[in-house]
Amino acid sequence: MAIIVIKLGSSVVSDDAGAVRADVLARICDEVTELHRRGHEPIVVTSGAIARGLGEMEFLPTSRPRAIDDLQAASAIGQGKLYRVYDDLLQARGVTTAQVLLTFFDISARTHYLNARQTLRKLLEWRVVPVINENDTTTTDEISFGNNDFLAAQVAILVGAELLLLLTDAGGVYTSDPRRHPAAELLRDVEDFESLESLEIGHQTSPLGSGGMRSKVVAAEMATAAGIPTVIASGLEPGVIAAASAGEPVGTRFTAQSGRYSSFKLWLKYAKPVRGRVLVDAGAARALREGGTSLLPVGVVEVSGDFDAGDAIEVAHGADTVGKGICNYSAVELRSVLGMKSAAVRELLPRASDEAIHRDYFVLA
C-alpha cells in the first residue's frame, strides 16, 4: 500500500467568486475514500483558504487584495470554513481527518521537520487522512513556501510518499500555453527536466492561485529527486486520482530520478534557507563537483552575508552556483581565515573545524 500526496489547487477548490466547488470536492473525496478503503494512505494538501475568505467577505470576483495583512486576514476567515468542508465530506464517507497547518519554519528547522514527520506518520498509522495547508495567517513572505505546490512536494519528501499528484485546472504540462495556443500538445511523460527548458511553461496563474505551471514543474523536480514519481493533471476530471495512483496514463507523469538523496540532504537542498554566500576558487569548485570532498577555508575567496555557524550558505564559483551546505564557521570567522591552509587556521582559531563545510553537509546545485 502506498502513501499518496494529493494537492488541490485553488482553481480546483474554488470558483471565481471564492465559493467552494462542492460537487468537485465531493467527487474528489469519493476518490480519496476509495484509496483509503483499498489500504492506501492518502494525504490531502489543499489551497483555497484565502480564496474562501475573500469570497466570504465579497471581495471576489471583482477584486483580489494583494497586501499581506489582507491575505492573512482572509486566510483566518477561510481556513476553518474550508477544512470543515473536507471534514464533513470525508466523515460522511467513514473517514477520519485531521487538520495540519504548516509553515516554512516547520520544515526549515530540522527539529521541527522531524516532529512534523513523526506527527504525520502517526496520523497515517491511525488511518487518519491529514488535510494540510500552509498557515497563511501567521506566515510572512520571508518564511513562506511561496505556494502550495512546494508545500506538497515537501510533504511528499517528508513522509516518503510513493506518489505526488498535483491537481490543477489544466490537463497537464503542454508544449505551450493551451489557452493561447490551441495546437499545444500535452506531454505524457517527462524523464529529463532539461527537455522542458525550451518550452513555454509560464508563471500565469488562475485569479485565485499563487502558483502556475512553472511552480508545479519545479515541485515535480523536487519530488522526483527524492525518488517520488509525480503527476500533474486536471482535478476537474473524474477518475484522475484513481488512474494516477494505478499508474495509468493521465496528465503528465514525471519519472522518479535515480541517485536518490538521503532524507537529510533533501531537507538541506530544498528546505533549509540560505543565509549567506561564498565564492570559491576553481580547484575547490572542481573538488566539490567531481571529488565529493569537503570545502576547506583555503578554497574560499570571498564571503557575503551575515550568517552564523550552522546556517546554510550557497557556494559559487564565479557566476555558477556549485551547491549549498551547512557552514561550520560564522561569516566573521570565515572572513578571517579565507584562503588560509588548515595549519594556519588552527593557529588563529584553535577550536575551529578543519572544514568550512563538511561533505556530509553539502549538496550540489
N, C-alpha and C positions, 0 to 999 in steps of 0.2 A: 504494500500500500504506500501511497505517495503523499508528501506534503506539497500542496499546490497553492501558490500565492496568486490571487486574482485581484487585479487592480482595476477599479472602475473610474473612468474619467468623469469630469463634471458634466460633459455633454451627454453621457450615458445616464447619469443620475438625475439631472435636472433639465427642464425645458428652458426656453429663452427668458421666461419670467421668473425663473428660480424655483418653480414648483417641482416637486418630486415626480418623476415619471413612474407612477405607481405600477402600471402594467409591466414596464420593463423590469423594475426591481422585483416584482412578484415572480416573473418568469426566471430571472437570474437566481432568486432564492430557491426556486424549484430545482434548478440545476445544481446549485451548491448542496442542497439537501440530498440529492441523488448521489453526488460524490461522497458525502458523509455517510450515507446508508451503505454504500459499497465498501466502506472501510478506509477511504482516503481521509486526509486531514487538510481540509481547505482553510485558508486564511484570506479574509477579505480586506483589501486596502481601498478605502473609499475617498474620493474627493467629493465636493459638493456642499460642505458646511457653510462656507462663505456665501455661495450662491443661494443656499436655502435661507440664510439670514437676510441677505439683500432682498430676496423675494418677499420675505415676511414683512420687511419694512417698506415694501413697494417702491424700491429704487429701480427694480427691473420691470420691463425690458428697456426702459428709456435711458438709463444711465448706470454706470458701474463705478463707484468711488475707487480711487487708487491710493489714497493716504493710508499708511499702515495702521493708524488708530481706528479708522473707519472699518478696515478689513478685519481687524482683531475684534471689534465690537460685533460685526456681522457674524463672525465665527462663533462668538459666545452665544449669540441668539440661535444660530442654525445647528450647532453641533449636537446638542441634546435631541432636538427635533429630528435630525437626520438619523441618528443612532436608533431612536425609538422605532423608526420605520423598519430598519433591519431586524431589530429585536422582535417586534410584533410579527413580522412575516416569518421569521425562522422559528420562533416559539410556536406559532400556529402549525408548523410542519414538524414539531417534535424535536427541534434542535436548540440547545442552549448556547447563548452567545455571551461574549464579554467585550466591553468597550476598552480599547487600549489607545491612549493618546501619547505619541512620542514626539520628542523634539530632537533637533540635530545634536544637542548636548548629550542626550541619552545614548547616542550612537558614537559620538566622537570621544567621550570619556570611556576608557577601557573598562573600568569597574562597572559603570552604568550599562555598557554594552553587554557585559556578561550577565548582569542582573536581568536585563530585558530578555535575553535569550533564555534564561532559566525560567522566567515567568511564562513566556510563550510556549516553551516546551511542556511546562506543567499543565497549561490550559489544553494543549493538544492531547496530553496523556489522559486528561479528564473528559475527553471527547467534546470539548467546547470549541466553538468557532469564534476566533478573535475577529473583531471588526476594528480595523486600525485606521487612524487618521493622524496627521500632524497636529500638534497642539498649537494652532494658529493664534489662539487667544493670548499666549504669552511669548511666542517666538518673535524674533526680530530678523531683519534682513541679514544681519551678521551671523545668526545662528539658525538659519532656515535651510531646509533641504532644497528650497527653490521651487519644487513641485513634487507631487506625489509619485511621479514616475521613479525618481531617485529614491524616495522613501520605500517604494515597493521593492526595488532592487536590493536595497539594504536589508529589508526584512527577509527576502528570499535568501540572501547570503547568511544572515544571522541564524536562521533556523535550518540551513542546509536543505532547501527545497529541491524537489525533483523537477519542478516546472514553475516558470513565471509567466503569467498570462496578463498582458496589458490590453484592456478593452477600451476602445475609443469609438468615435462615430465614423471612422474610416475603415475600409476593409482590410487594411494592412499598409505596407510600405510600397509606394508606386515609384515608377521611374521618374515621374514629375508630379506636380500637384494636380490631381484629377479634377479639382474644382475649376482649374483654369485651362487644363489640357485634357480634353475628353479622350484623347488617344493614349493617355498614360497607361502603362501596363503594371499589373500587380506582380511584385516579386514574391515568389512562393517560398524559396529557400535562400538563406544567406549564410555562407560559411566563412567569408572573408570580409571584414568590415572595410578594408581598403577599397573593395569593389564598389562601395557606395559613395566614395568621395566625389566622383564626377556627376552624381545625380543631384537633382534639385529637391532636397529634403529640407524644408524650411522650418521656421520657428512659428509660423502662423498658428494661432490657437482659435478655439471657439470663443464666443463672447464671454463665457463663464470660466474658462480654464486659464491655467498659467503655464502650460507646457508646450505642446506642439509635437509634431512627429520627430523633430530632431532630438528632443529630450527623451523620447521613447527609444530611439535607436541607441542613444548613449546609455540609457538604463539597461538595454539588452546587452550592450558591450560589457557593462559592469557585471551583470549576472552570468553571462556565458564565460567570463574569465574565471568565475568560481565553479565552472563545470555545470551550470544550470541552463538547460535549453529554455529559450524564451519565444513566446508567440505574441505578435501584435495583430489584433483582429477586431472586428466590429462587435461591440456589446449590444447592438440593436438587432442583431440577427439571432433567432432562436437556434439552440443546439451547438453554439460555438464552444461553450465551456466543455461539454462532453466530448466533442470532436477533438479539441486541442489536447485534452487530458488523455485521450486514447491514441494520440499520435497521428490522427488523420489530417490530411491536407486542408488547412483552414488558415486564412490570413497569411502572414509572413512568419516563417519559423526560422529562428537563429540557432545554429548548431552550437552545442557546448564546446568550448575551446579546450584543447589539450594543454598539458603543462599547468594543471590547476595549482593555484596558490594555496598556501596554508590559510587557515581562518585568521590568524594574526596578521599576515601580510595583506589579506584582503581588507581587513579593518584599516590597516595603515594606509593602503593605497587609496581607498575610497571614502573613508570616514574621518580619519584623523586630520584636523585642519592644519594648514601650513602657517607658520608664524614668522618665517624668515627665508632667506635665500643665500646660498653660497655659490661662487664661481670657482671652478677647479681647473687645473691645467690639463693639457691634452693627455699626459700619461695617466693621471688619476681617472679621467673620463674613460679612457680605454680599459683600464684595470677594472673599473666598476661594471662596464658593459660586457666585457669579454671574459674577465677572470673571476668574477664573483667575489672580489676582495672587499675589505673594509676601506673606508675613507680615512686617511691619516691627515693631521694638520699640515704636513709638508706639501700636500697636493692642493691645498686651499689658497686661492689668490685674492679673494675678495669676500666680504661678509656684509649682507644687507639685512636690515630689520633689527628688532629688539626682542630677542627670544631668550628663554631660559633653558637650562639643561632639562631634557625630557620632552621638549617641544619637537614637533615635526617641522622639517625645513626642506625646501626644494634645492636640489643640486643641479647646476647647469654648467655647460662648457660653451662659452660664447653665447649665442642666441638659442642654443639647443638645450632643452631640458633632458637631463640624464636620468633623474629619478627623484625619490623622496625618502627621507629617513628620519629617525629619531636621533637628535644630536645629544652627545654626552657633555657638551660644553654650552655655557651661555654665550650670547653674542659678544659680550665684553671679553670673556675668556678666549674665545676663538680668535677674535681680532688680535689679541696679544700674542698668539702663538702661530698665526697662519704662516705657512712657508717654512716652519721650523721642523727639523728632524726630531725623532722621538726622544733622544737623549737630552736635547736642549729643552724640549717641552717639560720633561720630568724635573729639570733643574728649576725652571720658572714656576711650574705648578706641580709640586711633588705628588699630590693626590689625584691628579687628573688621569683619565683613561688614555691609553695609547691611541685609541681610535676616536676620531671625531664622530664617525657613525660606524657602528659595527655592522658587518654584512648581514647578520641575522635580523637587523632592524632597518633594512633598506630594501626598497622595491624599485625596479626600473620603470621609467615612464612608459 
